[in-house]
Amino acid sequence: MPRSIWNGAISFGLVTIPVTLHAAEKSSDVTFRLLDQRNMAPVRQHRVNAVTGEEVPWEEVVKGYEYSEGAHIVVTEEDFRAADVEATQTIDILAAVKASEISLLYYDKPYYLAPATKAARKAYALLRETLRSSGYVGVATVVIRTRQHLAALLPVGDALVLDLLRWDHELRSADELDLPGSDLDSLGVNDKELGLAGQLVDALVAEWDPSQYRDTYRERLLALIERKVETGEVSVAPTEPAGEAAAVVDIMDLLKRSVEQAETRKRA
């Protein structure tokens, strides 16, 4: 069984169901590091003061909220702790809502829930089948890693899935967009066009099988990288300590360019 990232319980009225939380998605992104093409050394990022241009040590960095242009309020760690939600270990079901009433825009990140004990299996299955037969999802709150989330509890196969939802204030309204209205006559859409569009949709109807869809860009990119490895197009970073190597390379480069510029001016 994959390692759980949270242990707690579903609070369903007076029923408490001990559960473990597991990631339902896995990252398959192809990641890259920024390198200096002159010697393939990794490029570091620095914290720089926007006014002085000087590097800022971590101990001098604070968090500020810009409440008006150019004006900030410093928020301390004590402020964050004061505003922090109580880190309960429960998924508190607040309401049962028809699944069709929750817009897909709200769904953000899925997790699997598994019964934490053998005794919890019956209550787990009971809640799962009740949600499945009723067509409802449980709307709940949960605290994960000190942050409070709104979530939907829903059955998927034999599993109960906790899908974190976006808060309402995190979504923009479509009213901000210039969209065509529902008066199709004013748009020049006629019944014949609607019929043909319907036929096209019917021709595309298929059973949902996610395995038949592939991330072809990722596959091509990985194949290209593999070919470069096979043909020896591998760039190796220098073996010196990164800090010392970077300093030497930068100084040497500046000196060489300075000499070249001086010789150019001298010849001119």
N, C-alpha and C positions, 0 to 999 in steps of 0.2 A: 504494500500500500504506500502511495506517495506520502511524504512527510506533510503533516498538517501545519498550517501557518497561524491557526487560531483555534483555541478550545473554548467552548462555552455551552450554551443551551438555548433552545427555542422556547420562548415563553408564549404558550398558546392557551389563554385563559388561565385556569389553574393547573394546566398540564405543563410540565417541564421536560423537555427532551434533550438530553446531553448529546452534543454533536461536535464534530471536528470540521474545520474549514480547509478546503484544498483548492488550489488554483485550477481553473478550468481551461485556461489558455496557456500557450507556450510561445515564447518569442522565437521567431525564425528570421529576424532581420539580419542582413549581412552588414556587419559593423566594420568601420574603418578608423584608423588613427591618422591624425595629421602629422606629416613628416616634413623635415627640411630636405628638399630634393638634392641639396649639395652633399650631404653625407648620410641621409636616411635616418637621422636621429629624431626621436619624437619631439614634437613642438609643445612646449608648456604654455599654459595660459596664466596670466598674471593679473592680480587685482591692482588697478591703477587709478589714482586720484584724477578725476576728470579735469580739475583746475590746475594742479601742480605738475601732473604727469608722473609723479612719484609712485612707486609700488607701496601698497598699504598692507602692513602685517595683519594677520587674522585677528589679533587681540584688539586692534583698533577699528574693526568692522562692526557696525551696528545695523539694525534693521529699521528702516524708516518708511512711514506711510505718507505719500504725497497727497495732502488734502486740498491743495490748490497749486497752481503752476509754480514750481520752484520752492514751495514751502512744505516742510516735512515735520512729522511728529515721530520721535524715536519711540519704538515699542520694545520694551525689555523682556527678558526671559520671565521675570516675575509677572509681567502683564499677560504673557501667553499662558502661564500656569493659572492665573486668576480667571481667564476666560475659558479654560479647558473644560471639556465635558467629563462627567464622571465615567471612568473606564469600567463600565459594567461588563460582565461576561455573558450577556443575554442578547438574543435576537427577539426584540419585543414586537409582536404582531399587533399593530394598531387598528387595522381595518382589513376587510375582505372586499376586493374590487374586481369587477369583471375584467378579464385579461384584455378584451377588445377595447376597453376604455382608456388604457394606458398607451399613449403614443410611443412608437418605436424610438422617437427622438430621446426619450428619457433613459432608455437602457444603456448602460455604460460598460460594466465589467462583470463577467460571470464567475461564480465560484461554486464548486460542488460541496454539499454538506453530506456527511456520513454519520451514522449513529456511533456515539463514542463508547457505548457499552452494549453488551448482549441484551440487557434488560430494556434498552432504549429502542430496540429494533421494532417492537410491536407498535409503539406510539409513533415512531417515524413512518412506518408503512401506513398507519391509520391516517395521519395528516396528509401524506402524499396522495392517497386514494381519494380522500375527501376533497382536496383541491382539484384533482383530476376530474372527478365526476361532476363537480359543481361548476367548473369553468371559471372559478375565481382564483386570484392570486392574493397572497397575504402581503400587505404593505407593512413594512417593519422599519425600525431603526436599529442600528448596530454601531458599536464603537470598535474600529480596527486601527491599531497603531496610533492611538490618541486622537483620531479624527472620527467625528460622528458622520454616519452615512444614512441616507434613505435607501431602502432596498425592497425588491420584490422577491417573494418566496414562491416558487412555482415548480411543478413536477415536470421532469424531462426523463422519459424512460423510467428506469427504476430509481433514479436519483431525485433528491430535492435540490434545486439550484437556488442559490442566493445571488440575484443579479443586482449589483449596486446601481442605483438610479441617480441621474442628475437632479439636483435641486431645481425648482422652478426658476429661480433667479439666474441660473447658469445657462438658460436657453434664451436665444433671441426670438422675438416675434416675427413671423413671416409678414406681418403687416408693414414692416419696413421696406418690403420689396414691391416692385411694380409688377404685379401678377395679373394675368387675365382672369376675369370673373367667371361666374357660372352661367352667364347669359350667352349660350353658344350661338344663338341667332345673330347677335351683334358682332360676333367674331367670324361669322360666315361659315360656321361648321354645320353641315347638313346631315340628314339621316343616312344618305348613301355612304358618306365618309365614315360615319360612326359604325356602320355595318361592316365596311371593309376593315377598319381598325380592329373590330371585334373578331373578325375572321383571322386576322394576323395573330392576335393573342391566342386564339384557339389552336393555331398551327404551332405555337411555341410551347403549349402546355406539356409538362413533363413531371415525372416524380422527382421530388427533391432528393438529390444524391450529391452531397458536397464533395465527395471524393473525385467526381469527374471534372471538377474545376481546378485548374492549376495556376500557380503563380509563375507564369512563363518568364517574366523579367528576372525573378530571383534565380530560376533554373539556368537561364542563359548567362547570368552574371557569375554564378558559381562555376559553370563550365568554362568560362573564359579564364577565371582565376586558376582553375585546375590545369588548363593548358599552359598558362604562364609558369606554374610550378614545374610541370613536366619538361618544359623547354629550357628551364634554368633561368628564367627571368625573375630571379628572387633577389631582392635588395636587403642586405644585412646591415643592421645598425652598428655603429662603432662599439667596441667593447669597453671603452673608458667609461668611468662614472659620468652619468648624463650631465650633471651640473658642471663638472670640470671640462668635459669635452665641449659643451655648448659655449662656455666662456672662451676657450682657446680658439675654437673655430670662428666665433664672431670677431675676436680681436684680430686674428690673422687675416680674415677677409677684409676688415676695415683697413689694416695696414697695407695690404696689397693694392686695394683700390686707391688708397691715398698716394702710394708711390706711383701708380699708373697715371693718376690725375696730375701729379707734380711733373712727371716726365713729359706728359702731353703739353702742359703749359710751357715747360722749358723749351721744347721743340718749336712751339708756336712763336 
